[in-house]
Each structure stands twice: as C-alpha cells, then as structure tokens.
C-alpha cells in the first residue's frame, strides 16, 4: 500500500504546491503591491514581507486542493482552501483581489501539472 512518501500523486501534489509558491513569489516581487494598512486597525498576524499580491496562502492551498482531489474528496479540500484564503483578508494582510489572484494562480498551475 502506498504511503504519503511513496505515492506519486502526493509527490506530484507537493511539487505542484512548491511550484505555485515559487510562481507566486516571482509575481509578488514583480508587482510589489503593499499590504493593506488601515489606520487604528493593525493586522492580526505578522507576515514575512510587506508585499500583498497575490496571496501565497491562496495559491498554495488551491493548488494542493486541486492536486489532492484526485485521491481525496474534493469538497472538503476546496472548502478548507477557501477558508484558509479568506482568513487572510480577515487577518488584515490581504485585499480580496489578492485572494482571487492567488486562487486562480494556484488552480492554473495545478491544472497544468495534472
């Protein structure tokens, strides 16, 4: 019986998530959109950079959901990806368009990989 380490579907999913993260970072460096800054309302979490567009959390979670849906039920995977992505707006570290762009990017990369 294949394990997470030996099943090619999971290896391909991990590689796709890494690829979506790399593409996301390249776009983020090219666009250089600053994170939201609302007066008297600081973000609820820290971030590694001050760059916002697109959301790496959205890109990687949707890439992972797309790739893992071949082996696991898709509904819960996409629900989790959407909740994770939307939480970034709630936390005050992304604009809604960052989330949409990240989700589209991750899904597109996963579609190309599958």
N, C-alpha and C positions, 0 to 999 in steps of 0.2 A: 504494500500500500504506500503510495507516495506521501511524503511529508511536505511541509511548507518549504523546506530547504531543497527538496529534490523535484517537486512538481514543476514542470516547465511553465505552467500557467501562472504560478505565483512568482517565479523568477521573471517572467515577461512583464507581469504587473509591476514588480519592484523596479525594473529597468525603465518602464514607461513613466512611473511616478518620478523617478530621478530625471528623466529627460524633460518632463513637463516643468519640473523645478528649475532646471538649467535654462530652458527657454524663457520661463517667467523672469528669471533674474536678468537675462540679457535684455528683455523688453523693458524691465523696470529701470535698468541703467540708461537705456536709450531715451525713454520718455521723461524720467526724472520728476514725476508728479509728487509733490509733497503730501504727507499725510494730513488728514483733517486736523484743524486746530480751532476749537471753539472756546471763546472767552468764558471763563468761570466753569468750564466743563472739561477737565483733563481726561485723557484716555484712561480706561480701566485696566490696561495692561501695557507692558513695555513691548518694544519691537527691536529688531536687530538694526534696522535702518530707518531713516526718515522718509523713505520712498514708498509710495502707495500703489501705483498702477502697474500691472494688475495684481490681484491678490494671489499670493503663492499658496495660501491655505485652500482657496477655492480651486486653483489649478490642480494641485496635487490630490485633493480629495475627490474631485470629479474624475480625474484620470484613473485613480485607484478604483473608484466605484465602477467605472466603465469596464476596466480590465477584469476585475474580480466578479463581475456579473455573469461571466461565463461559467464560474464554478459555484457561486453562491446566489441566493435570491436577490434580484436587482432592487426591488422596492426598498427594503431596509438600507441597502448600501447607498442609494441615491438620497434617501431621507436623511441619513447621517451626514452625507456630503453637504447637503443643502443647509442643515442646521449648523454645521461647522462653519461654512462660508458666511451665513447670515450673522453668526455670532460676532464676526469681525466688525460689522457695522455697529452692532450693539456696544461692543467694547470701545468704539470710537477711534479705530485705527484704519478704517477704510470707508470710502464712499461706495454707495450701491453700484455704481458703474465699474468700480474695481472688482467687485464680486462677479458681476456678469462677465466681464472680460476674462477673469481668471477661470471661471467655469467653462466658458467657450474654448479657451486655450487648452485646458486640460482634456476636455472631451475630444477636441480635434486631434490632439496628439495621440490620445488613446485609440481613436478611430483609425488613424494612420498605422498604428502599431498592431492593430488586431486584424 
